[in-house]
Amino acid sequence: MSTTKADILVHAEEGVTTITFNRVEKKNSITTAMYAQLADAFEAAAQDTSVRVVVLQGDVAIFSAGNDIGDFLQQPPATQDAPVFRFLRAIATFPKPVLAAVCGPAVGIGTTLLFHCDLVYAGDNAAFSMPFVNLGLCPEAASSLFAPQMLGYHRAAEALLLGEPFMAEAALEVGFVNRVVPPTECNMVAQAQARKLAAKPLSALIETKRLLKKSQTAAVLERMAEEGQSFGRMLREPAAREAFTAFMDKRRPDFSAC
């Protein structure tokens, strides 16, 4: 079964649902409509007993540039029911294995959603970045919780305070990704691993993942909600307004008064 909804492709075959960012001409930047489609896809896969594994993938040159800034400014997430938060809750609580194949830049939520994946495979051209501070914002997707746990405090502080990219080999070193491969092989490697998982008993996959995540599930959802409240407040403050205005005007932001 294949479903095409413009910028998100969903394909289900032999127990594996593959969700593809398909907006390469816009660097796979994510719109509100795309978040709604992602949330719908994860919610449907969670309920479908024929689905055992989900794979998230992009293009060999770009995973995702994060939020579509123009769309984001027109439709900022106003409540916790906004599509972006629906998607984040759906992936954070998804009971079955989630794999990701990441090539090229993974910016903002393109990186933070990976904290919620169980296995991550990266092309050797992958570049991960969480530049929220540079936009006058704070971390999201519980990345302020996950990043220090996985990267160590000082690397997490570097990634979140400076917002500069870290590359595939650095991600492999700290365990953020499972394997680094040539970009043209990345999606195939993820699919091969997904097929291995799909051949295993679903009840065992679900229970094992539940036990792996049990100690932190409540903390993740609590941190995600706290980040969301701060994120929404900071969107209305001068620093974010200056950052987004500068982005749209293609100039360097001036935070001297922020």
C-alpha positions as CSV (number, residue, x, y, z in Angstrom):
1,M,0.0,0.0,0.0
2,S,1.3,3.4,-0.9
3,T,-0.1,6.8,0.0
4,T,1.2,10.0,-1.4
5,K,0.3,13.3,0.4
6,A,2.5,15.8,-1.5
7,D,5.5,16.4,0.7
8,I,5.2,13.2,2.9
9,L,5.3,9.8,1.3
10,V,4.0,6.8,3.3
11,H,4.7,3.3,2.0
12,A,3.8,0.0,3.9
13,E,5.3,-3.3,2.9
14,E,5.9,-6.6,4.7
15,G,5.5,-5.0,8.2
16,V,7.6,-2.0,7.5
17,T,6.1,1.5,7.1
18,T,8.5,3.9,5.5
19,I,7.9,7.6,5.9
20,T,9.8,9.8,3.5
21,F,10.4,13.6,3.6
22,N,9.7,14.4,-0.1
23,R,10.2,18.2,-0.3
24,V,13.7,18.3,-1.6
25,E,13.3,21.5,-3.5
26,K,12.6,23.2,-0.1
27,K,15.4,21.2,1.7
28,N,12.7,19.0,3.2
29,S,11.7,21.8,5.5
30,I,8.6,20.9,7.4
31,T,5.2,22.7,7.2
32,T,2.3,22.5,9.6
33,A,0.5,20.3,7.1
34,M,3.5,18.0,7.0
35,Y,3.5,17.7,10.8
36,A,-0.2,16.7,10.7
37,Q,0.6,14.1,8.1
38,L,3.5,12.8,10.2
39,A,1.4,12.6,13.3
40,D,-1.4,10.8,11.4
41,A,1.1,8.3,9.9
42,F,2.6,7.5,13.3
43,E,-0.8,7.2,15.0
44,A,-2.1,4.9,12.3
45,A,1.0,2.7,12.4
46,A,0.7,2.4,16.2
47,Q,-2.8,1.0,15.8
48,D,-2.1,-1.2,12.7
49,T,-1.2,-4.7,13.9
50,S,0.4,-5.4,10.5
51,V,3.0,-2.7,11.1
52,R,6.0,-3.8,13.1
53,V,8.6,-1.1,12.3
54,V,8.6,2.5,11.0
55,V,11.5,4.0,9.0
56,L,12.0,7.7,8.6
57,Q,14.1,8.8,5.7
58,G,14.9,11.8,3.5
59,D,17.1,12.4,0.4
60,V,20.7,11.4,-0.1
61,A,21.6,15.1,0.1
62,I,19.2,16.4,2.8
63,F,17.3,14.9,5.7
64,S,15.5,18.0,6.8
65,A,16.2,21.7,7.2
66,G,13.8,21.8,10.1
67,N,10.8,24.1,10.2
68,D,9.7,25.9,7.1
69,I,10.2,29.4,8.5
70,G,7.6,31.2,6.3
71,D,4.9,28.6,7.2
72,F,6.0,28.6,10.8
73,L,5.6,32.4,11.0
74,Q,2.2,32.2,9.5
75,Q,1.0,29.3,11.6
76,P,3.0,29.3,14.9
77,P,2.1,26.4,17.2
78,A,-0.4,28.1,19.5
79,T,-1.4,25.2,21.7
80,Q,-0.2,21.8,22.7
81,D,-2.6,20.4,20.2
82,A,-0.7,22.0,17.3
83,P,0.4,19.5,14.7
84,V,4.1,19.7,15.6
85,F,3.3,18.8,19.2
86,R,1.0,16.0,18.1
87,F,3.8,14.6,16.0
88,L,6.3,14.8,18.8
89,R,4.0,13.1,21.3
90,A,3.3,10.4,18.6
91,I,6.9,9.6,18.0
92,A,7.9,9.8,21.7
93,T,5.2,7.3,22.7
94,F,5.3,5.1,19.6
95,P,5.4,1.5,20.9
96,K,7.2,-0.2,18.0
97,P,10.8,0.3,16.7
98,V,11.5,3.5,14.8
99,L,14.5,3.7,12.5
100,A,15.9,6.7,10.8
101,A,18.2,7.0,7.7
102,V,19.9,10.5,7.8
103,C,21.9,12.0,5.0
104,G,23.0,15.6,4.6
105,P,21.9,18.3,7.0
106,A,19.5,17.5,9.8
107,V,18.5,20.9,11.3
108,G,16.5,21.6,14.4
109,I,13.7,19.1,14.7
110,G,15.5,17.2,11.9
111,T,18.0,16.3,14.7
112,T,15.8,16.4,17.8
113,L,13.3,13.8,16.4
114,L,16.2,11.4,16.2
115,F,16.4,11.2,20.0
116,H,13.1,9.4,19.8
117,C,14.3,6.8,17.3
118,D,15.5,3.4,18.3
119,L,18.2,3.0,15.6
120,V,19.7,5.7,13.5
121,Y,21.9,5.2,10.4
122,A,23.8,8.2,9.0
123,G,25.4,8.9,5.6
124,D,28.9,10.2,6.0
125,N,27.6,13.5,4.7
126,A,25.2,13.9,7.7
127,A,25.4,17.1,9.7
128,F,23.3,17.5,12.9
129,S,22.5,20.9,14.4
130,M,20.1,22.4,17.0
131,P,20.3,26.1,16.4
132,F,17.4,27.2,18.6
133,V,19.3,29.8,20.5
134,N,20.3,31.5,17.2
135,L,16.6,32.0,16.6
136,G,15.9,33.4,20.1
137,L,14.3,30.1,21.1
138,C,14.9,27.2,23.4
139,P,15.3,23.4,22.7
140,E,12.3,21.3,21.9
141,A,11.3,17.6,21.6
142,A,12.9,16.9,25.0
143,S,16.3,17.6,23.5
144,S,17.3,19.5,26.7
145,L,16.9,16.2,28.5
146,F,18.2,13.8,25.9
147,A,21.3,15.8,24.7
148,P,23.2,15.8,28.0
149,Q,22.3,12.1,28.6
150,M,23.7,11.0,25.2
151,L,26.3,13.6,24.4
152,G,27.6,14.5,27.9
153,Y,26.9,17.9,29.4
154,H,29.7,19.8,27.7
155,R,29.1,18.5,24.2
156,A,25.3,19.1,24.7
157,A,26.0,22.6,25.8
158,E,28.2,23.2,22.8
159,A,25.5,21.9,20.5
160,L,22.6,23.7,22.1
161,L,24.2,27.0,23.1
162,L,26.3,27.6,20.0
163,G,24.0,25.8,17.7
164,E,26.8,24.6,15.4
165,P,26.7,21.4,13.5
166,F,28.3,18.2,14.6
167,M,29.2,15.7,11.9
168,A,28.4,12.0,11.4
169,E,31.7,10.6,12.8
170,A,31.2,12.7,16.0
171,A,27.6,11.5,16.3
172,L,28.9,7.9,16.0
173,E,31.5,8.5,18.6
174,V,28.9,9.5,21.3
175,G,26.4,6.9,20.2
176,F,23.9,9.3,18.6
177,V,23.9,7.1,15.5
178,N,24.5,3.4,15.1
179,R,26.5,3.3,11.9
180,V,27.9,5.7,9.3
181,V,27.7,4.5,5.7
182,P,28.0,6.1,2.2
183,P,24.9,8.3,1.5
184,T,23.8,6.1,-1.4
185,E,23.7,3.1,0.9
186,C,22.0,4.7,4.0
187,N,18.4,4.1,3.2
188,M,19.1,0.5,2.1
189,V,20.9,-0.2,5.3
190,A,18.0,1.1,7.4
191,Q,15.5,-0.9,5.3
192,A,17.6,-4.1,5.7
193,Q,17.7,-3.6,9.5
194,A,13.9,-2.8,9.5
195,R,13.2,-6.1,7.7
196,K,15.2,-8.0,10.3
197,L,13.1,-6.4,13.0
198,A,9.8,-7.1,11.1
199,A,10.6,-10.8,11.1
200,K,10.7,-10.9,14.9
201,P,7.6,-11.3,17.1
202,L,5.8,-8.0,17.5
203,S,4.9,-8.7,21.2
204,A,8.6,-9.1,22.0
205,L,9.6,-6.0,20.2
206,I,6.9,-3.9,21.9
207,E,7.7,-5.2,25.4
208,T,11.5,-4.8,25.0
209,K,11.1,-1.2,23.8
210,R,8.7,-0.5,26.7
211,L,11.2,-1.8,29.2
212,L,14.0,0.1,27.6
213,K,12.1,3.4,27.8
214,K,10.1,2.8,31.0
215,S,12.4,4.8,33.3
216,Q,12.3,8.0,31.2
217,T,8.9,8.1,29.5
218,A,7.2,10.3,32.0
219,A,10.2,12.6,32.3
220,V,10.4,12.9,28.5
221,L,6.7,14.0,28.2
222,E,7.1,16.4,31.1
223,R,10.2,18.0,29.6
224,M,8.6,18.2,26.2
225,A,5.6,20.0,27.6
226,E,7.8,22.4,29.6
227,E,9.9,23.1,26.5
228,G,6.8,23.7,24.5
229,Q,5.5,26.3,26.9
230,S,8.8,28.1,26.9
231,F,9.1,27.8,23.2
232,G,5.7,29.4,22.7
233,R,6.4,32.3,25.1
234,M,9.8,33.0,23.5
235,L,8.3,33.1,20.0
236,R,6.5,36.3,21.0
237,E,9.6,37.9,22.5
238,P,11.9,40.5,20.8
239,A,14.8,38.1,20.2
240,A,12.8,35.6,18.1
241,R,11.1,38.5,16.2
242,E,14.5,39.9,15.3
243,A,15.9,36.5,14.4
244,F,13.0,35.6,12.1
245,T,12.8,39.1,10.5
246,A,16.5,38.9,9.8
247,F,16.1,35.5,8.3
248,M,13.4,36.6,6.0
249,D,15.3,39.8,5.1
250,K,18.5,37.7,4.5
251,R,20.6,39.7,6.9
252,R,22.5,39.1,10.1
253,P,20.3,39.5,13.2
254,D,21.2,42.2,15.8
255,F,20.5,40.9,19.3
256,S,22.2,43.8,21.0
257,A,18.8,45.0,22.4
258,C,17.5,41.5,23.2
